[in-house]
Amino acid sequence: MNILVLYAHPVETSFNAGLHRLIVERLTAAGHAVDDCDLYAEDFDPRLMRKERLDYHNPRGSADPAAPYVERLLRAEALVLSYPVWNYGFPAILKGFFDRVFLPGVSFRLVDGKVQPSLHNIRKVAAVTTYGGSRFRAIVMADPPRRLIKRMLRATVKPGAPVTYLAHYAMNLSTDQTRKSFMAKVAASMDAF
């Protein structure tokens, strides 16, 4: 499969960076074509500019600043997201990717004022993430990142596409053993992807 890996973490020595490297290595070893999109390394600008917002519902062309990312998303057959949860949400750079790239005519169409999801080239989704707090704290807060992946993204991609959500909670209390165990879980998931 052609897999777009969206990675969002600014520190190359972080646990998240290790997860990202593991994801890319395992998917590549399994024979997939991996488009590794490191949003920080590519200096992706998450800001939706005034002109982009004014033109939001208009067809976009190759001169659009987000066009290269739209092309990469539309070439993909699967999507793997690798990011930390910060303040019960996506890092701003990843949220900006959704705002600037998941456009009308790309991830959905408006038909008579109603949204019709259209990112049907994506047949499989996985998210690999870390939380500073516990699963209980995330549940109390309604776990917005999990809901966005398992509901919003699931509703946008090909109907029936499997969506996997792998989260390492309580990073603030993690140990070498808990991190190794989570990495083994991620490796197994990517090997089977």
Secondary structure as GFF3:
##gff-version 3
##sequence-region A 1 193
A	DSSP	beta_strand	2	7	.	.	.	ID=ss1
A	DSSP	alpha_helix	15	29	.	.	.	ID=ss2
A	DSSP	beta_strand	33	38	.	.	.	ID=ss3
A	DSSP	alpha_helix	50	54	.	.	.	ID=ss4
A	DSSP	alpha_helix	67	75	.	.	.	ID=ss5
A	DSSP	beta_strand	78	84	.	.	.	ID=ss6
A	DSSP	alpha_helix	92	101	.	.	.	ID=ss7
A	DSSP	beta_strand	108	111	.	.	.	ID=ss8
A	DSSP	beta_strand	114	117	.	.	.	ID=ss9
A	DSSP	beta_strand	124	130	.	.	.	ID=ss10
A	DSSP	alpha_helix	135	140	.	.	.	ID=ss11
A	DSSP	alpha_helix	144	147	.	.	.	ID=ss12
A	DSSP	pi_helix	148	153	.	.	.	ID=ss13
A	DSSP	alpha_helix	154	156	.	.	.	ID=ss14
A	DSSP	beta_strand	163	168	.	.	.	ID=ss15
A	DSSP	three_ten_helix	171	173	.	.	.	ID=ss16
A	DSSP	alpha_helix	176	191	.	.	.	ID=ss17
###
